[in-house]
Amino acid sequence: MTDEVGAIVEESEPAVLTPATVTLVEGPTFCVSNASGDMAADVPQGLFFRDMRVISDWRVRVDGVRPHHLTVMSHDPYRTTFLARVPPHGSQSELLVERTRYVGEGMREDLKVRNLSPRAMTVAVSLDIGSDFADLFAVKESRVRPQGEVTASPDGSILEFDLRSGAAWRGVRVESEGARARPDGLDFRAEVPARGQWCTTLLVRPSVGQEHAIGVFPVGVEPAEFAPARRLRAWRENTPRITEIEDPELHRTVRRSLEDLGALRIFDPAHPEDTAVAAGAPWFMALFGRDSLLSSYMALSLDQNLALGTLQTLARAQGRKVDPATEEQPGRILHETRFGLDFPLARGSGSVYYGTADATPLFVIVLGELSRWGIAPEAVEALLPHADRALEWVEKYGDRDGDGFVEYQRMTGNGLLNQGWKDSYDGVNFADGSLAETPIALCEVQSYVYAAYVVRSHFAHEAGDLKAVEHWCSRAAALKEAFNEKFWLPDRGWYAVGLDRDKRPIDALASNMGHCLWTGIADRDKAEQVAERLLSPEMFTGWGVRTLATTMGAYNPMSYHNGSVWPHDNAILATGLMRYGFVDQAQRVATGILDAAETFGGRLPELFCGFDRGDYDAPVPYPTSCSPQAWAAATPVQLLRALLRIDPWMSHGQVWVAPAWPARYGQLSIHNIPLAGGRVEVDVDGASTRITGLPDDVEIVHQPRRPLSAAPHHEQHPSPDMSSGPGSPRGRTP
């Protein structure tokens, strides 16, 4: 179950033994508790700070009795209130326990006991507290083991826990005025007047090394003035608003997406002006290369600063050296960042892991998109050297054997076996179900590289560097030709998922090829067959396109990557279908996913099972799907953009718009869209479209763009031709 706004409330989470969990998030700090507000060490709950559980037990008792849960009153992603009653001694309860919790750089909990009776009471209020400093992954996977010796030090009203593990030191301090500390908690003597209340505030402050979190919810400050409250208020005020829409469920879905993306923002303490997007809550509140880039790309029509901040943060961590332990290489964009002591992918070699084949070209693509929206041209230009380093990685390290394609193979046994977006161990397989062996060149990775070359040619053209234009256009054209020759399976009518270590086409029918439509690498004659396959009964469930066709040997609708439906995957391939002019097919995919969102209460999960729509009345949830998850949250936003077919290119002074808006959704008005340094409004009513608020020197082109082949500079220079996908230079039509 998900509330409309505020804290995340989930029923029957598989790994949790309680009937419901409540998750609060603020940047890299998050808290998972049961519905009463209590936390227990033996289940995946607790307060987490920088990927470590700093509070593992947190249980309130009144006169030795646990209060009975009444309800959760969620407010914001970082704040909620738990209400409970103290079990009655007679016929009715007389004491109400109210706990308002805030998370961010630690935790604050305002504890209140209300006396509903006509007589004064004195009660013993106790809080049992524990800290195991367990690693986030160990908690998530229920494999917690001691990290070292944890010591508890009570002192007056303060309880401190410390962990020393080798050279690493972690600590957490819990304090409350009027408390009496003991090694495993705090005790209070609460004198509650008749019809009155007793209150106290508990503060939890973690420490890492010599750095002490100061907390963002100080006592004496109004909640509305807390930094997270100000940031969230600014987000809500500055993101687009749907002011008219005939479909209330679609409106709810879009509102939910805006709230979730706001909650998933993270801020670099060293560069607080930069806002990036985390992969998902609660376990992935960290920067991920692929996830953060694609999510910020899909959210461009909401807030281009998300993409800018994500690019700037990734650029600061761009690879500089060769390190097999972390798979770092010069120019490579990271896969994942973590702060815990037990980061499995790096095994003690740092907090960053680089093992991904796609994040590096995606970095260049998103930079190009950002440029087209006309935001912060100086900041975009400052990132161009990082794009060049990324392309150097593509050609020096990505293309391992000089065949023109980017392959991946992990450098150590700890790294990810598969390094595309389907990164489970069995996510890349042949039609007969056998697993492909690395090095593997994935089809979507080649398509990203193609788009990255195209983007770089656009930058060169705008700088007047004709030699660079010809170089990058030639690289794009050569890759497109080689790709369509080597990856196309003429006897099957689809693109191979990839090439294996022996350069054999991995012949499974999978959704990966939809990304080739998004970037424009697919030849026109082949694109039509791809569209037919993607919408075939073997692939399309009615709710969305499966990751793997029902006719394949590895198909399982309840698997992670072999038959499930991923919303973000569908958003990308729907965008690609629209790019090539397959409007009906794009609409079917988009409306199927948006219908699925309605059944999930407006919040799309990371993925759901790939059963056919005719089998059950609603999509079947995937048991451990992350929710909210960034690219799932951004999916409805991208689908709206694809259906409206809005494509800006500010350096050319043009906005292309040609809505293919399904009639079932009726009229649509969206205000406050950030574009060209201002705010615009879009109104759609049937075949009529109106955009207001653009500068006078920006031309509105009322037609879609066709995907055109890359061509060397001497034929034609790069020109806008994108239909909601990465642009390509004008040349010969496919």
Secondary structure as UniProt FT lines:
FT   STRAND          8..11
FT   TURN            14..15
FT   STRAND          20..26
FT   TURN            27..28
FT   STRAND          29..34
FT   TURN            35..36
FT   TURN            41..44
FT   STRAND          46..49
FT   TURN            50..51
FT   STRAND          52..55
FT   STRAND          57..62
FT   TURN            63..64
FT   STRAND          68..76
FT   TURN            77..78
FT   STRAND          79..85
FT   STRAND          95..103
FT   STRAND          107..115
FT   STRAND          121..130
FT   STRAND          134..135
FT   HELIX           136..140
FT   TURN            141..142
FT   STRAND          149..155
FT   TURN            156..157
FT   STRAND          158..165
FT   TURN            166..167
FT   STRAND          168..175
FT   TURN            177..178
FT   STRAND          180..182
FT   TURN            183..184
FT   STRAND          185..192
FT   TURN            194..195
FT   STRAND          197..208
FT   TURN            209..210
FT   STRAND          211..212
FT   TURN            219..220
FT   HELIX           223..225
FT   HELIX           227..238
FT   STRAND          241..245
FT   HELIX           248..263
FT   STRAND          265..268
FT   TURN            269..270
FT   STRAND          271..277
FT   TURN            281..283
FT   HELIX           289..298
FT   TURN            299..302
FT   HELIX           304..316
FT   TURN            324..327
FT   TURN            330..331
FT   STRAND          336..337
FT   TURN            344..348
FT   STRAND          352..353
FT   HELIX           359..373
FT   HELIX           377..393
FT   HELIX           394..398
FT   TURN            413..414
FT   TURN            425..426
FT   TURN            431..432
FT   STRAND          440..442
FT   HELIX           443..463
FT   HELIX           466..486
FT   STRAND          488..489
FT   TURN            490..493
FT   STRAND          494..495
FT   STRAND          498..499
FT   TURN            501..502
FT   STRAND          505..506
FT   HELIX           511..513
FT   HELIX           514..519
FT   HELIX           524..534
FT   TURN            537..539
FT   STRAND          545..546
FT   TURN            550..551
FT   TURN            553..554
FT   TURN            557..558
FT   HELIX           567..579
FT   TURN            580..581
FT   HELIX           583..599
FT   TURN            600..602
FT   TURN            613..615
FT   TURN            623..624
FT   HELIX           630..644
FT   STRAND          646..649
FT   HELIX           650..652
FT   STRAND          654..657
FT   HELIX           663..665
FT   STRAND          668..675
FT   TURN            676..677
FT   STRAND          678..685
FT   TURN            686..687
FT   STRAND          688..692
FT   TURN            696..697
FT   STRAND          699..701
FT   TURN            713..715
//
